[in-house]
Amino acid sequence: MPETAALQSNDIVVNVNDLCVHFPIRKGLFGAVAGFVKAVDGISFAVRHGEIFALVGESGCGKTTTAQAIAGLLPATSGSIDLSFDNMPQRTIDWKSADAAAAKAVRRRMQMIFQDPYSSLNPRMTVKAILEEPLIIHHLGSRDERDRRIRALLDRVGLSHEYLNRYPHEFSGGQRQRIGIARALATDPRLIIADEPVSALDVSIQAQIINLMQDLRTGCRQTQLFISHDLAVVRHMADRIAVMYRGKFAEYGSESDLFLHPCHPYTILLLDSIPVPGKGRKQRGGNAAEEIDRQPEVAGCAFYPRCPRRLDKCRATVPELREVKKGHGVACFNPAGEYETT
């Protein structure tokens, strides 16, 4: 994002520059590469210390791939990822070439909360063993100190000490996600990457987890990269939001920018899909993934086949991400609202 260049380096926890993650498509008997799936295609952004930065978009837009590349769980095809925690100066992290000790030191300060609380916990381990494992891996504390730390983690996420010797199958989805959050907090990380942490939960439980995440931001001095397909969820959490579509940023800005002054037709489509109590959704449509599959590929804007504001040049030219005002950018030749050009 253009505005990140003006930030001081000690204000930035994550700085992603022109990140690409492409997956080869192999065909034939010998698996020759016939093309690439551009899951993430040249995005740049920075996450400031103490903020909640949200990536939103439909399934398959590249949100989770971006998060996994930052965490070193997937190799980046190109681009750079700079990280800075506490007294560690900002430096580029190349997960493919980083030695084990360096990677371990970085991962202690960066933890993930996964989407599915039913598969992210080892069913053969008790709650105590699950929470103690990261402390053992990073050699944090004696046995007594680890026991006290585990009990403090349960208190922080609102779970009873009586649960220590129980197994994951004995808990509800919301309780399992609280255990996952406690595990992520075990090493006292400075960056939490939350990959759709509430999407698998009931609506009533979602509110509890969202409130817990907000409390952790203020109480633990944490920075959060929050991933969701639900704009209604991130509205109550995020300081800044980036909307992704087919591996690129369609729009970015503050919470008020995107909800009060949306510019990109795709952002408007997402906002219109938020259910309104008593009225349902403003617009209804078919399955987005199936709709995309039916549309022909174009050399220009990826949203062209679905865009109600498309121009002739949108078919042949990819729009650049540009600022329409400070801190608010859009990749569109014909933005809507107060910035529209037609």
Secondary structure as GFF3:
##gff-version 3
##sequence-region A 1 342
A	DSSP	three_ten_helix	2	6	.	.	.	ID=ss1
A	DSSP	three_ten_helix	9	11	.	.	.	ID=ss2
A	DSSP	beta_strand	12	27	.	.	.	ID=ss3
A	DSSP	beta_strand	32	48	.	.	.	ID=ss4
A	DSSP	beta_strand	52	56	.	.	.	ID=ss5
A	DSSP	alpha_helix	63	70	.	.	.	ID=ss6
A	DSSP	beta_strand	78	83	.	.	.	ID=ss7
A	DSSP	beta_strand	91	92	.	.	.	ID=ss8
A	DSSP	alpha_helix	100	108	.	.	.	ID=ss9
A	DSSP	beta_strand	110	113	.	.	.	ID=ss10
A	DSSP	alpha_helix	127	137	.	.	.	ID=ss11
A	DSSP	alpha_helix	143	156	.	.	.	ID=ss12
A	DSSP	three_ten_helix	161	163	.	.	.	ID=ss13
A	DSSP	three_ten_helix	168	170	.	.	.	ID=ss14
A	DSSP	alpha_helix	173	185	.	.	.	ID=ss15
A	DSSP	beta_strand	191	195	.	.	.	ID=ss16
A	DSSP	alpha_helix	203	219	.	.	.	ID=ss17
A	DSSP	beta_strand	223	228	.	.	.	ID=ss18
A	DSSP	alpha_helix	231	235	.	.	.	ID=ss19
A	DSSP	beta_strand	240	245	.	.	.	ID=ss20
A	DSSP	beta_strand	248	254	.	.	.	ID=ss21
A	DSSP	alpha_helix	255	260	.	.	.	ID=ss22
A	DSSP	alpha_helix	265	272	.	.	.	ID=ss23
A	DSSP	alpha_helix	288	294	.	.	.	ID=ss24
A	DSSP	three_ten_helix	304	306	.	.	.	ID=ss25
A	DSSP	alpha_helix	312	316	.	.	.	ID=ss26
A	DSSP	beta_strand	322	325	.	.	.	ID=ss27
A	DSSP	beta_strand	328	330	.	.	.	ID=ss28
A	DSSP	three_ten_helix	337	339	.	.	.	ID=ss29
###
